[in-house]
Amino acid sequence: MARPAACLFDLDGLLLDTEPLHARAWREAAAHFGRQLSTAELMQLRGRRRLDCAEQVRSWIAGAAEPASGAAGGDPPGIEALLAVRQPIAEALLVHAQPMAGAPELVQRCAELAIPMALATSSARAAVALKAAPHPWLELITIRVHGDDPELRAGKPAPDVFLLAAARLGREARSCWAFEDSPAGARAADAAGCRVHVLLPEGGDLAAYPDGVRCLSSLHEVVDAL
């Protein structure tokens, strides 16, 4: 297998085991306003930008059968109110996120082989800094596109984040390998023309992903193949 021109990495659920922590924060925030989120609903939030997730959760709260506790007239919370509850929970949890199996080794292997790397994440710059601080191996990925990047026009599942990451590396997206875990992220990478590798999350349904993705059980598979 020919080596890629570059590797474009998602962060949450791919390099760092943050998705259960994000899910807990959204679940607790929604419960604060009287809405219990299902596992299937939480899966829909994976890979998307914070504000996009907040708008989705707000719509679920608005559609709840019972009025939101403490909300005047049963009105759903605003985005700022929802995030004011969610963010402290998330920040307290995310500093404890551990690497996904094989992630440090894969990043180090790419560095050893001089394969260019970029981060293509929906997380905002400040959130990435918070999560990445305990993991110096992530400093090897110096090119980064964040969810709040001023040049990013649309978040996943739009292809923009991968197109922008590839462009900043001076590579064509179709010559890059993209690594994702979420359906939204995989659709974004596929639409950008990348060769998509999916680390299927527990409970994930391969039918939710684009045809032709390479499904991985561990990132160690890629380390061994490079």
C-alpha positions as CSV (number, residue, x, y, z in Angstrom):
1,M,0.0,0.0,0.0
2,A,1.4,3.3,-1.1
3,R,2.0,5.8,1.7
4,P,-0.2,8.9,1.8
5,A,0.8,12.4,0.8
6,A,-0.4,13.5,4.2
7,C,-2.5,12.3,7.2
8,L,-5.5,14.4,8.4
9,F,-6.6,13.5,11.9
10,D,-9.8,14.1,13.8
11,L,-9.2,14.5,17.5
12,D,-12.2,13.5,19.6
13,G,-12.8,9.8,19.6
14,L,-9.9,9.2,17.2
15,L,-6.7,10.5,18.9
16,L,-8.2,11.1,22.4
17,D,-10.8,9.1,24.1
18,T,-13.1,12.1,24.8
19,E,-16.4,11.1,23.3
20,P,-17.8,9.4,26.4
21,L,-16.9,12.5,28.3
22,H,-18.6,14.8,25.7
23,A,-21.7,12.6,25.8
24,R,-21.8,12.8,29.6
25,A,-21.6,16.6,29.5
26,W,-24.4,16.9,26.9
27,R,-26.5,14.4,28.8
28,E,-26.2,16.2,32.1
29,A,-26.8,19.6,30.5
30,A,-29.9,18.4,28.7
31,A,-31.2,16.7,31.9
32,H,-30.8,20.1,33.7
33,F,-33.5,21.4,31.4
34,G,-35.7,18.3,31.7
35,R,-34.7,16.3,28.7
36,Q,-33.1,12.9,28.8
37,L,-30.9,12.2,25.8
38,S,-30.8,8.7,24.3
39,T,-27.7,6.9,23.2
40,A,-28.7,7.2,19.6
41,E,-29.2,11.0,20.0
42,L,-25.8,11.3,21.6
43,M,-24.2,9.4,18.7
44,Q,-25.7,12.1,16.4
45,L,-23.6,14.7,18.1
46,R,-20.3,13.0,17.5
47,G,-17.9,14.9,15.3
48,R,-19.9,18.1,15.1
49,R,-19.0,21.6,16.2
50,R,-20.1,22.7,19.7
51,L,-22.6,25.3,18.5
52,D,-24.1,22.9,16.0
53,C,-24.5,20.4,18.8
54,A,-26.0,23.0,21.1
55,E,-28.5,23.9,18.6
56,Q,-29.5,20.3,18.1
57,V,-29.8,19.6,21.8
58,R,-31.8,22.8,22.2
59,S,-34.2,21.6,19.5
60,W,-34.6,18.2,21.4
61,I,-35.3,20.1,24.6
62,A,-37.9,22.2,22.8
63,G,-39.6,19.1,21.5
64,A,-39.7,17.4,24.9
65,A,-43.2,16.4,26.1
66,E,-42.7,18.0,29.5
67,P,-41.8,21.7,29.9
68,A,-38.2,22.5,30.8
69,S,-37.9,22.7,34.6
70,G,-37.6,26.3,35.7
71,A,-38.1,27.7,32.2
72,A,-40.8,30.4,31.9
73,G,-43.7,29.0,30.1
74,G,-41.8,25.9,29.2
75,D,-39.6,27.8,26.7
76,P,-36.4,25.9,25.8
77,P,-33.1,27.4,27.0
78,G,-31.1,29.7,24.7
79,I,-27.8,28.5,23.4
80,E,-25.8,30.5,25.9
81,A,-27.8,29.2,28.8
82,L,-27.4,25.6,27.6
83,L,-23.6,26.0,27.2
84,A,-23.3,27.8,30.5
85,V,-24.4,24.5,32.1
86,R,-22.6,22.2,29.7
87,Q,-19.1,23.8,29.5
88,P,-18.0,23.5,33.2
89,I,-19.0,19.9,33.2
90,A,-17.1,19.2,30.0
91,E,-14.0,21.1,31.0
92,A,-13.7,19.3,34.3
93,L,-14.0,15.9,32.5
94,L,-11.9,16.5,29.3
95,V,-8.6,17.2,31.1
96,H,-8.6,13.5,32.1
97,A,-9.1,12.2,28.6
98,Q,-6.6,9.4,27.7
99,P,-5.1,8.6,24.3
100,M,-6.9,6.2,22.0
101,A,-5.0,2.9,21.6
102,G,-2.2,3.4,19.1
103,A,-2.7,7.1,18.6
104,P,0.7,8.3,20.1
105,E,2.4,5.6,18.1
106,L,0.7,6.5,14.8
107,V,1.5,10.2,15.2
108,Q,5.1,9.4,16.1
109,R,5.4,7.0,13.1
110,C,4.2,9.6,10.7
111,A,6.8,12.0,12.1
112,E,9.5,9.5,11.7
113,L,8.5,8.9,8.1
114,A,8.2,12.7,7.4
115,I,4.5,12.2,6.4
116,P,2.9,15.6,6.8
117,M,0.1,15.8,9.4
118,A,-2.8,18.1,10.2
119,L,-5.5,18.2,12.8
120,A,-9.0,18.5,11.3
121,T,-11.2,18.9,14.3
122,S,-14.6,20.3,15.1
123,S,-13.3,21.4,18.5
124,A,-12.6,25.1,19.1
125,R,-9.0,26.2,19.6
126,A,-9.4,26.7,23.3
127,A,-11.0,23.3,23.8
128,V,-8.2,21.6,21.8
129,A,-5.6,23.4,24.0
130,L,-7.4,22.1,27.1
131,K,-7.5,18.5,25.9
132,A,-4.1,18.4,24.4
133,A,-2.2,19.9,27.3
134,P,-1.5,16.6,29.1
135,H,-0.4,15.0,25.8
136,P,2.9,16.4,24.5
137,W,2.9,13.9,21.6
138,L,0.2,15.9,20.0
139,E,2.6,18.8,19.6
140,L,4.0,16.9,16.6
141,I,0.9,17.9,14.7
142,T,1.6,21.6,14.2
143,I,-0.9,22.3,11.4
144,R,-4.4,22.5,12.8
145,V,-7.9,23.5,11.6
146,H,-10.2,24.1,14.5
147,G,-14.0,24.3,14.6
148,D,-13.8,28.0,15.2
149,D,-11.2,28.7,12.5
150,P,-12.0,32.0,10.8
151,E,-11.4,30.4,7.4
152,L,-13.8,27.5,8.1
153,R,-17.1,28.1,6.4
154,A,-19.0,25.0,7.5
155,G,-18.5,22.3,10.0
156,K,-18.7,18.5,9.5
157,P,-20.3,16.8,7.7
158,A,-19.4,19.5,5.1
159,P,-15.9,18.8,3.6
160,D,-14.5,22.2,4.4
161,V,-12.3,21.2,7.4
162,F,-10.5,18.5,5.4
163,L,-10.1,20.6,2.3
164,L,-8.6,23.4,4.4
165,A,-6.3,21.1,6.3
166,A,-5.0,19.6,3.1
167,A,-4.5,23.0,1.5
168,R,-2.5,24.2,4.5
169,L,-0.2,21.3,4.0
170,G,0.1,22.0,0.3
171,R,-1.5,18.7,-0.6
172,E,-4.5,17.6,-2.6
173,A,-7.2,16.1,-0.4
174,R,-7.6,13.2,-2.7
175,S,-3.9,12.2,-2.0
176,C,-4.4,12.3,1.8
177,W,-5.6,9.7,4.3
178,A,-8.2,11.0,6.7
179,F,-8.9,9.4,10.1
180,E,-12.3,9.6,11.7
181,D,-14.6,8.0,14.1
182,S,-17.9,9.7,13.6
183,P,-20.4,9.4,10.7
184,A,-20.4,13.2,10.3
185,G,-16.6,13.3,10.1
186,A,-16.4,10.3,7.7
187,R,-18.9,11.9,5.4
188,A,-16.9,15.2,5.5
189,A,-13.6,13.4,4.7
190,D,-15.3,11.3,1.9
191,A,-16.8,14.5,0.4
192,A,-13.4,16.1,0.4
193,G,-12.0,13.2,-1.6
194,C,-9.8,11.7,1.0
195,R,-9.1,8.0,1.6
196,V,-11.1,7.5,4.7
197,H,-10.1,5.3,7.7
198,V,-12.8,4.9,10.3
199,L,-12.1,3.8,13.9
200,L,-15.6,2.5,14.5
201,P,-16.8,3.4,18.0
202,E,-18.5,1.0,20.3
203,G,-22.1,0.6,19.2
204,G,-21.4,2.3,15.9
205,D,-23.2,1.1,12.8
206,L,-21.0,0.8,9.7
207,A,-24.1,1.4,7.6
208,A,-24.1,5.0,8.8
209,Y,-20.7,5.6,7.1
210,P,-19.9,6.2,3.5
211,D,-19.3,3.2,1.2
212,G,-15.6,2.4,0.7
213,V,-14.2,3.5,4.0
214,R,-11.6,1.4,5.6
215,C,-12.8,0.2,9.0
216,L,-10.2,-0.1,11.7
217,S,-10.4,-2.0,15.0
218,S,-7.3,-0.1,16.3
219,L,-5.0,2.6,15.1
220,H,-2.2,0.0,15.6
221,E,-3.3,-1.5,12.3
222,V,-2.1,1.7,10.5
223,V,1.1,1.9,12.5
224,D,2.0,-1.6,11.4
225,A,1.1,-0.9,7.7
226,L,3.1,2.3,7.2
